[in-house]
Amino acid sequence: MKHIINSILLVLAFLQFDYANASLQQDTLSIDDRWNTVFPSKLSPDAKWGLISKRYQNKFNKSKDSLLYINTLTKQKVDIAHLKDVSNNLLYNDLVVGKVNQDIIIEKIGYPSSKLLVNNIRKFTTKAVENQNLLITLSSNNEIKISIINSKGQIDRVLISDLEIGNYFINSNKTKLVYQKNDTEQSVFVVDLQTFKNQKIDSFDYKIEMLYWNKQQDVFAFKDTKNTVHLVNTTTNSAKSIKLNEKQIERFEINFYSNNDVFVRYNVKSDKEIPATEYLDIWNGNSKFLFPSNFRRKYEIIYKAFVYNYQRDTLVELHRTRENDYEFIDLPNHLLAYNPFDFQDFDSYFAKIKYTLVRTDNFDSLFSTISRSKQYLIPSQDNKYVLYIDNNNSKQWKIVDVQSKKTISITSDTEYRFIPMWSENSQFVFYVNNDFLIKLNVKKGTHQKLFKVNNQSQFTFLNSLTNNSINNTLDTNKPILLLTSDEQVSSIYKINKNKIDTIVEIKDDNISQARSSLKSLTSKDLSTFIFTQENYNKATDIMLLRNNTVSTLLSSDIPKELYSWKKKKSIFFKDKYQKELQGTLYYPKDFDSNKQYPMIVYTYNFNRTDTNIFEVPTLLSQIGFNIPLLTELGYFVFYTQTYVSEQGPGISALECITKGIEAITQTESSIDSNKLGLIGHSFGGYKSSFIATQSNLFKAVVSGAAAHDLIGGLTYRYSNMRNIPDWFMTESAQYAFNQSYAENPEKYLANSPILHAHKTTTPILLWTGLLDENVYWENTRKMYIALKRYQVPTIALFYKDIDHALGLDHPIESEDLTKRTIDWFDYFLRDKKEIKWIEKGINYDNTSWSPLDNF
């Protein structure tokens, strides 16, 4: 017996050693420590400095990551990565404030000896004011201080100090500060951050957790524990209250109109219990709202809504039910009435809703429109007009005069890519139609074409104003700075009155990957603007536009030897329906036309395949796929378009990809047609797994987070992420069957990968995250079981804490997936049979078990 035990232990030790060696084999893959990415995020208030993050791709080189503060005049660079939370604390006079542990540091950039340490701060805020920057701190011993920081970075003087402070709040434009004391009265004070007048407003038997501010940022509201809403006017230092008279309030919402009237909406849990809810979840066949029970005790809900008139101090209750609800719109004396279930048939991710604009005094209807979101009903700033989509046609818009009810119609053919915008003075609407940016004069009804643009252009107004959480406006009293970009040209225009100047025009390069940060990278006077410039063969530079002149703020320091070899070629081809498609071939490093190279095909959808972005090799991929990494390793990568034909998504993908490979191999003879791999994720993963069941064209396939079971795993599945049935995913979303299963079952059966798993001979690496509720992870386990049943070479990877994709927040799993993906292709396309974890997992002549088992 002892001999048997020793033998077992010896085998276990060998397997563990072998598995460890398999893991070590992956670690031979590394990234050159000179590869890095740069990203601009913020311009200082005086436009003298720009904040740029720099990150290295090699995990052993992370200590070189930096947060650069670069002077836009002198190009001086200072690394301030040691400061946390610094982005919102860039000040005048070359000052920054950041946190280090429980302390904060005030640092004057360029003066290493000028650092002021302020100890034991649990919360702080700064306000950038020319020659009078403010620092607000709440210390660990509950003392609040409002101080002026002088130009040397020192505390010049303390303007306000108070003890026993529980918390403080600041409005978004940083003109008012509210703090509450921890004393017996729980007194509330308001500080004007311009005059520094400090005044007690009232005492509240309640610890304030959240403030709601009005549009002008001078009145705030909060709800206490007794469900009384308090409205505090910081200008008059007066308070009003709204008693709601309910005990158990849930889903409380409050919104201010521009005239300080208030819309309040909430639910009340009644005392009437719904029986059986602790052990039974009932799903009715006619339900238009499906939501899994948590099996807690349930009670009938009472739905409440009010409109409070601030001037008259009156409260009007609305008749609100589950089928008769209201949404706030920033138009005084008006609301949007709707039934959330009217058009809910689960045929799309967003249910269509019929919104009716009604008056709150008599509930007269102004108009109705069917839309997927209230985002597409946009009032003007003067409260005279509403812009909205007409009859659910995303290209047809109407402008209605609230008083006269007269309308103006416009056609904007960019659909949701560019939503028409109001001017700040409510006189104009900017929209795009027939490749022109057009300015409509609402009163005169005239349409002025400003300039012609490419119909694929992206539009970003760099100095638009955010007036609420949904829509922006343009201030036409000042010049307008506009960035447009398409596949060939990126331009920056300045629109001043009716004069349009081209400030920058850059051909062939992509400008501004930092598009989401562009407003923060533009100075108030529009004289300074930071953007990125790059293309496939040109590393990212940080560019500076100052006074209509472009210069380089930060040149990439990636040696050109690392990427000078990069080459790509785009081709156009047609499928059997004569549909024109594009594919782009990315060439391997040190390409030699006399050699043969394996090729990996990537598929997703009808996206542009010819990237104009400078990508760097990285192991931190969301889907285990990175074009530069694969080309570095000596692979061709072919990224090809697919679309969904009448035959269905799988069959049409097979047609598109087969035709694409035929076209590219005729163009490039160095592609080894006997060593082709296929990879895809999500919709691309579905296509990859389907093609593997239909064709022997590929020698290895990687399919991630895929809907392998198209019928049971997607069409007839309830989505816990979307909280609706998923049949719209196949019927009307990406899979585009445009029919239900009942209308064409043969089409569904023909396009479902799992139903053809028995035909598969191509080795498939499957992967998913066990938290994936977008494409439910059980799809992958089902496909694995089907492939295993017919002894297809397959391995499935299940990542514990991952949902639909990986990324920077999961570096261990991300690197692991990338390495295993490359191992898979190396094993089957390059005959690297020493990769033990694959050999042990696919050889059906032997039995393997995972040392991850614990028996």
N, C-alpha and C positions, 0 to 999 in steps of 0.2 A: 504494500500500500504506500509506504514511504517512497519507494522507487517511482511509483506512478505519479505521486504528488510532485516530486522533484522534476520529473519529465514535463509535467504540465507547466510548472513554474518556468522551466527552461524555454518552453515554446512561447509562453506569455512574454518572457523577457525578450526573446528574439523578435516577436511581432511588434512589441513596443519600440524596440531599437529600429526595426525596419520602418515603422510609421514615422518615427522621429527623423530618420534619414530622408523619408519622402518629404517631410516638411522642410528639412534643410535644403533639399534640392530646389524648392521654390525660392529660397532666400538668395540664391545666386543671381537673381534678377535684381538689378539696381538701376537707379536713375543718376545720371551725371549731376554732380552737386552744383553745377553752374546754371541749371535750368531754374527759372523763377517767373513769377507773374507779378504784375503791378496793377494797382487799381486806385484811382482817385475818388475821394468821397466828400471832401468839404473844402470850401474856400473861406479864409478868415474874413471877418466883417469888413476890414479895410482893404481886402483883396491883395494884401501883401504876401500872404502865405497860402500854400495849398497842402492839404493832408493826403498822403499817398501811402497805401499799404504795399509791402513787398514780401512775397512768400516764396520760399524755396520748395521744390518738389521732392528732393531727397530727404527722407525722414531723419537721416543722420546729420542733416545740415540745417535743421530747424532753428538752431540757436542763432542763425544768421538772419532769421526773419526780422523785419524792421517796420516801424511806422515812421515814415519820413515826413518832416515838416519842411517844405521847400519854399524859399523866398522867391516870389515871382519877379522881383527886380534884379536881385544879385545872383539867383540860382543857388544860394547857400543851402546846404542840406543838413538837417539835424534829426537824429533818431530819437523819438520820444516814446518808444515802445514800452518803457518802464512805467508810463502813466496809463492808468485805466480810465475808462469813461471820459476820454479827452475830446471826442468828436463834438460834443455839444458845449464845450467850454473853451472855444477859441476866442480870444479877446483882442481888443485894440492894444497898441503899444508893444507888439511882439510877445504878448503874454498868453500862456496856456495854463489851465488848471486841470489836474488829474488826481486820481486816487491811488494810493499805495497802501495796501492793507486797510487799517482803520484811520489812516491819516490822509490828508490831501497836501499836494505840493503846488505852489504857485511858482511858475518858472518863466523867466524872461529869456526867450530864445536868442541864442548867440552870446549869452553872458553866463558861462558855466557856473560862476560863483554866485549868481543871483537866483537862489532858490529859497523859498520860504516854506517851512514845514508847519502845518497846522494839525495838531494832534487830536486823536479821539473824536473824529467826526463820523456820525452815522448817516448823515444826509447832507448834500450840498447842491447848490444851484448857482450859476453865474449869469450875469446879464452884461452883454457887451455894449458899453456906452463910451463914445469917444471922449478920452481924457477923464473918464470917471467910471471905470469898470466896477461892477458890483459883485460882491461875494456874499452869498447867504449860506449860513451853516447852522446845522442842528447837531450839537455835541452829544457825546455819550451820556453826559450828566444833564441832558435835557435843557441846555441853554441855546437860545436862538440869537444869532447876531447877523446884522446887515451891515456890511463894511464896504468902504471904498478902497480899491486897490490903486495905488499911484502908478505912474509910468515906469517906476523901477521894480515893480512887482512886490511892493511892501504894503502892509495894511496902513493906509493913510489915517483913517479914523473910523471908529465904530459909530454908525448912525443910530442904530436901534439895537437894544439888548434886552432880553427878557428871560426869566427862569421858569421852570416847571412846565415846559412845553411838550405837549403830546405829539403834535405833528404840524406841518405847514403845507400849504398848497399855493401854486402860482398859476395864473391864467396863461394861455398859450402865447400871448404877445408880451408877457412879462411886465405888465403895468400894475398889477395888483397882487399882493401877497396876503394870504389868509392864514392865521395860525390860531391854534386852540390850546389853552392851558390845561394842565393836569390838576388844577386847584379844585376846591370843593364846588365851585360854581361852573367849572368847565367853560370859562369865558372865551369868547371868540373876538379876535381883533383883526382889523383890516389895515394894511399898510399900502399907501400909494407910493409906488416905486419911482415916481417922478418928483413928487414934492416931499416924500418921506413923512407925510403926516400919518400918525398912528392913532387909530381910534377904536375903542371897544364898541362892538355892535350889540351884543347880547350875550346872555348865558344860556346854555342848552344842556339839558339832562341827557346828554348823548355824546358819544365819541364819534366825531365825524370821520367817515371812511372815504367818501367820494364827494366831489363837487361837480355840478353841472353848470357850465357858463353859457350866458347868452351870446348872441352874435357880436355885440359891441364889446364884450368882455368886461362889462362893468356891473353885471348882475349875476349872482350865482344862486343855485338851489341845492338843497340836500334833504334827505329823508331821515327822520329820527326813528328811534326804536318804537315809538308809539304811532308810527305811520302818519306823522304830520310832516308835510313838505314845507320847508322854510325857504322863502325867497328874500335874499339880502341885496339891497341896492348899495353898492360901494360908493356911489357918488353922493347920495343923500344920507348915507349911513342909517337907513331905515330897513325894517324887516316886516314882511308879511308872511302869513301862514295859510296852508290849505290842509284842513283836517279830513283825512280820508275815511275814518270811521270803520276800518277793518283791522283785524288782528293779524291774520296770516296772509301777508301779501307775497306774491311770487311774480317773477318776470317783470319787475318794475322798470318802466321807461319814462323818461321826461325829455321833452324837446322845447326849446325856446323859439318862438317866432321873432322876426326882426323888430316887432313893436313891443316885445317882452311879454306878450301873451304866451301861455304855456299849454302844451298838449301832454297829458298824462295817460299812460296806459299800463294796466297790470291785471293779474289774475288773483282771485281769492279762493282759497281752499275752504269749501263749505264743511259743515259738520255731517253731511250725508255721505255715509260710506258706501262704496261700490262693492257689493259682496263678491267673494271668491277670488279677489285680485291677488291674494297672497299665495295662491297655489294654481291659478288658472289664468291663461292669457288667451283672449278670444279675438280671432281675426275674422271679421265679417267679409263675406264675398263682395258686398257693395261698398266696402270702405275705400275712401279716397285719401286716407291718412293711415299709413302702416308704420307702427313703431313698436319694437319689442318691449314687453313689460319687464320691469326689474323685480317683479313679484314682491313689491312692498305694498303696504296698505294704501288704497286709493280712495279719493274722495271726489265728489262732483265739484266741478270748477265753475265759478261765477266770473264772467268776463266784464271788466270795468274800463271805462275811458271817460276822460273829462277834458274840457277846454276851459282854461282859467283866463279871464279878462283882467289883465294887470292893472289897468287904469281904474276900472270900476270895482275891482276886488270882488268879482262874481264868478261862480263856478257853475258850468253847465254840464250835466251828465249826458253822455251819448248812449244810445241803444246799441250795445255791443254784444255780439254772440260769436260762437265759433264760426258760424257761416256768414256773419255780417261784421266785418272787421274794418279797421281804419289804419292808414299809414300817414305819418307826418310828411308834409311838404312845406317848405319854407315860403309860404304865401299866406299872410295873415288872413284870418277869417275863413280859411279853406282847409280841407282835408281830402285824402284819397280814400274813398270807400271801395271795398272789394269783398268778394267771396273767394277765399283761398282755394276752394275745391271746384269752382266752376269748370275749369278746363284741365283739371288734374286727371290725366288718363295714363300717366307713367310712360308716355311716349318720348320724353326727353328728360335731361337732367334737371332743367329748370321748367317748372310748370308755367304755362301761359296764364296770365292773370288779367282780368278786365278791371282796370282802374277807372273809377268815376270821380272827377273833381267836383266836390260839393261844397257849398257854403255851410259854415257851422251855425249860422243863425236860423236859416230856414230850410237847409238841406236841398236847396235847388241844385240841379245838376248843370254843370257848364259843358262838359263833354266827357266821353268815355273813350278809352283806347286799350287795346289788348297788347300787352308787353310782357317780356320775361322778367323785368325789374323796374322798380320805381326810379332807378337811375336815369331812365330815358324820359322822364318828365322833369323839365328843368325850368324853374321860374327865373325871371329876370331880377336883377338886384333892386329895381325900383318897384317891384311887386305888381307891375302892370301887365305882364305877359307871361305865358307859359309855352315852352317849346317841347314838343312831344312827337313820338313816332305815331303815324296814322295807321290804324288797322293792322298792326303787327307786320307792316312792311318796313324792314329796316332801312330802306332807301328813301322812303317818303316821310317827310317831317312837316309838321304844321306849327305855326305860331298863332296863338289865340290871344286877343285882347280881352282881359278879364272883365272889363266893364261893358264894352260894346259887343263882345262875342264875335267880332270880325276876325277872320283868319287869313294868314298868308301861307302859301304852300311852297316848300322847297324840296328839291331832289338832291340827296347826297349819296353818291354811288360808292363811297368807301365803306359802307355798312358800319360795323362796329370798330373798324380800324381808326376812324377819326370821327368822334362824336361832335356835332356842331357846338360852337361855344359862343356864349354871350360876351359882349364887351362889358366892362365894369360899369359904364354909364347907361347901359341898357339900350343904347341907340342902334347897335349893330349886332349881327350874327355872322360868324365866320363858318364857312362850310366848304366842302370839296365836291366838285361835280365835273365830269368830263375832263378830268386832268387839270382843272383849274382850282386854285384857292380863291374863293369868292367872298366878298364882304357885302352883306345885305343891310341896307339902311331901312330899318323897320318902319319908320314913319312915312318915308317917301316911297317905299316899296321898290327901290332901285337896287340892282345887283351889279356890283363892280368886280370884274375879274382882276385879281391882283397879279398873278403870274401862273404860268403853266408848269405843271409838275408831272413826273412819271406816275402812272396809275398804281405802281407798286411801292411808292414812296411811303416811308414812315415819317410821321410828323411829331415834332416835339417843340412846344413853345417854351422857351427857356425862362421867361419871366412872367408866366401866367400866375394868377393869384388864386389861392385856395380859399374859397369862401365858406365851404362846408365840407363835409366828409365825402361828398360824391363828385361834385363838378367844379371846374375852374372857370375863371373869367379872364379877359384881357383888358388891360388898362390902355385905352387908345389915346390918352393924353400924353403918353410916353412912347418912345419907339418900342416896337415889338421885335424880339429876337427869335427867329425860327430856324430850327435844324430839320433838314429833310435828307433822307438817304434812301438809295435804292441799290441795285446790284452794281451799277457802274459809277455813279456819282453821289457824293455827299456834299451838301452845301449849307452854309449858314447865311441867312438873309436878315437884314434889318429893315423893318417896315416903319417908316416915319410919315404919318399922315397918309398921303397917296404916293409917296416916293419909296421905291424899293431898291435897296442896294445889296449887291452880292458881296458879302464880307469875306467868305471863304468858299472856294470850290475845289474839292479834292477828287480826282479821278482814280479809279481802280483800288483805292484804299477804303477800308472800313473805318469810319470815325464814330465814335463813342459807344464802346461796350458799356460804359458807365452811364447809359441812358437814364436809368432810374435815379441817378444822383445829379442829373444835369442842373436842376434848379439850385442845388446847394453848391454848384460849381460856377455859378454866374453872379457877378457883382451886382449890387443894386442899381448902379448907374450904367450897366451894360457895357462898360469899357473893358472888362476883364472876364475871360471865360476859359476854363480848363477842359480839355477833352483828350481822348485817346486816338491814336492813329496806328493802323496796322494793316497787313494783309497776310495771305498764306505764307509768303516768303519773306515777310518783313516783321521783325519783332516789335512788340508794342512800345511805342514812345508816348510820353505824356506831353501834350502840346499846350501852348499858352497863346490865347488870342488877347492882345492888349492894344487898345486904340487902333483897331483894324489891322494890326500887324501880327502875323503868326510866327512864333519861335518855339524851340524845343525847351521844355521845362526839365524833363528828365529823359535822357536817352537810355534805351535798353543796354544793359551791360552783358547780355548773353552773347558769348563769342559767336561770330558769324560762321565759324567752322562747324558749329553744332547744327546749323540748319541751311547752310548755303547749298547743300545738295538737294533740298526739297524740290519736288517736281510733281505736277498733277496734270491731268488731261481730261477734259469733259467731252462726252460724245452725246449725240442724239440718235435715237432709234425708234422704231415703231413696233407695236404688237400686232396681232392678227386683225385687230379692229382698226388699224391705222392710227391709233392713239400715239401721239408723239411724246416720248419720255426722255429723261436725261439721266445720265450716269457719269460719275466722276471717278477716275482711276488715280490713286495716290501711290507714287513710286517708292520702292524700298531704298534705303540708304546705300550709297556706293553702287548705284545701279549700273550693271554691265549688260549691254544689249545682247551679248553673246552667251549670257547665262539664262537659266530657267529659274523662276521663282514661284513659290506657292502664293495663292491669292485668297484673301478672306473677303467675302461679300457681306455687306451690312444692309439690312432692310428695315424700314419703318413704315413710311407712308409717302404721299406725293409731296415731299418736301424738297426744297432746293438742295442739291447734293454738292454743289461747288462752293465750298466754304471760303469766305474771304476773311476769316479770323485766324490769327496766329495762335495755334494751339501748341502746348508744350507736352512732352511725354510725362505721364503721371500714372502712378498706381492707384491714386485716389479717384477712381471712376465710379459713377453712380450705377453703372451697369456692367462693369468688368471689361469695357471696350474703350480704347483710346487710339485714334488713328496714328498720331505721331509715335506712340510707343511701338505699335505693330510695324510701322515702316522702319523705325530704328532697328527692329529685330530682323529685318530682311523680308518682310511680307509686302506684296501688293495688297492694297485695300481698295475694293470697288464698292462705292456707295451708289446705289441705284434706286430710282423712283419706282414705286408701284402705285396702282390705284385699284378701285373696286369696280369691276365690270358687272354685267348682268349675270355672269356665271357665279358670282360670289367672291368673297375676299381671298380665300385660299387658292382657288383655281386661277383667279386672275393674277395673284402674286406669283404663282408658279410660271405662268405665261410671261409676265413682265421680266422676271429675273432670268429665265432661260433665254429670252430674246436679248436681254442686256449682256449676258455672258457671251452669247454668240457674237454680238457686235464688238465687244471689247477685245475678245481673243483674236478676232480678225484684224483689229487695229494694232494690237500689241502682241507680238510673237513670243515675247519673253515670259508670258504667263504660262505656267505649267497647268494645262487643263486637267491633268490627272491628280492635281493636288489643290482642290478647291475646298474652302470652308465657308460656312454660313453662320451668321450670328444675328440675333435680334432680341429685343426686350419689349415686353408688353404686347402691343399690337404687332410689332416686329417679331417678338418671340412666338406669337401664334403663327405667323406666316412661316417662320423657320421650321417649327415643328410640323406644320402641314406639308411643307415641301419635302421634308425628310421622309414622310410616309408615301410620297408620290414619285420620287425621282432618286436615281443613284448618281446624280451629277456631282454631289458633294461627298467628300470622304469623311467630314466631321461637321457636326452642327452643335451650336450652343443656343439654347432657348431659355430666356429668363422671364419669370413672372407672366407666364402666358396662359391664355384661355384655351387649354387643350381640349377640354370638354365643352364644346361650343353650345350644346343644348342644356345639359344638366348643370354645367359649371358656370354658365353665364346667362343664357336666355331665361331659363327657369330657375333663377337664383334670386334670393332677396339680398340686397347689398346692405351690410351693416355700416358701410362708410357713407353711402348716399341716402340711406334710410328709405329706399324705394326699391321696387322690383327692377331687375337689370335687363328686362327684355328690350328696353330702348337701346341698349348698347349694341345689340345685333340688328335691330330693326331700323334704327334711324341714326345712330352715331357712327363711329369709325368703320364698323363692319358693314354698314350700308346695305343690308339685305333688302330694305324697302318693302318688306313683306313679313307677315308673321309666320311662325312655323306652320300653322294650320293652312295658310294660303299656298305654301310651297315647301312641304316637308323634304322633298327630294333634294332641294338646294341646300338645306341645312345639313342633311345627312352627308351630302357629297363634300361639304366644306369643313366638317368637324374632324380635327386631327385624331382624336382618341378612337374614333370608329374605324380608322385605317391604320392603327398602330401595328396590326399584324402583318402589314405589307412592308414594314420598315426594315432596312438592312443597314442604314447609315448610323454610325455611333453618335449618340446624342448626350450632351451634358445638359442636365436640367438644373435650374436653381430658382429659389423663391425665398421670400421672407415669411416667417411664421406669423407676422403681424399684418400681412397683406390682406386688406379687405377691399382693395380696388379691383384687382383680379384675384379672387380668393385662392389662397395658397393650396387648398386641397386639389385644385386643378393639376398641380405638379405631381402630387402624390398619386393621383389617379393615373396620370400618363406614365409615371414610373412603373406602377403595377402592371399596366397594359404592356409596356415594352418588356418588362421582366418575364411576363407570361410567355412571350415568344422568343426569349433569350436574345433580345436585341442588345448590343453593347451599350449600356447606359449607366450613368451615375447621377444621382439627384443630390443637390446641396440644399439643406434647409437651415437658414440663418435665423437664430432665435429671436433677436430683438430688432429685426429689420422689417419694414413694411414693403412698399412697392419698389423702392430703389434704395441704394446706399449713398454714401457721400462723405463729406468732411467730418460730419458728426459721428461717423462710425469708421474710423481709419483702419482698424484691425480687420473688420469684415470686408471692407472695400479692397484693401490690398490682397487679402486672401482670395477673393473672387477673381480679381484681375490676374493674379498669378496662376490660378487653376485654369482659367480660360486659355491663357497662353500655353500652359502645359498641355491642355487638350489638343490644341492645334499643332503644337510641336510633336506630340506623340503620333498623331495620325497623318500629318502633312509633311513631317520631316523625319519620321521614323526614329524619334528619340525614345526608344523603348525602355530606357533606364528609369523612366518616371514610374516609381513603384506604386503610388497610390492609384494610378489609372490601371496598371497591369493587374493589380490584385482585385480591382473592382469590376472588371469586365470579362475576365477569363472564366467562362462557364465550365471549363474542364476542372476547375478547382473550386473549393469552397472558401469564401473569405468571411471574416467577421470584423467588425470595427472594434479596435481597442478602446473606443469611446463607450462601449457597453460596460456595465459595472457588475456583471455576474462572476 
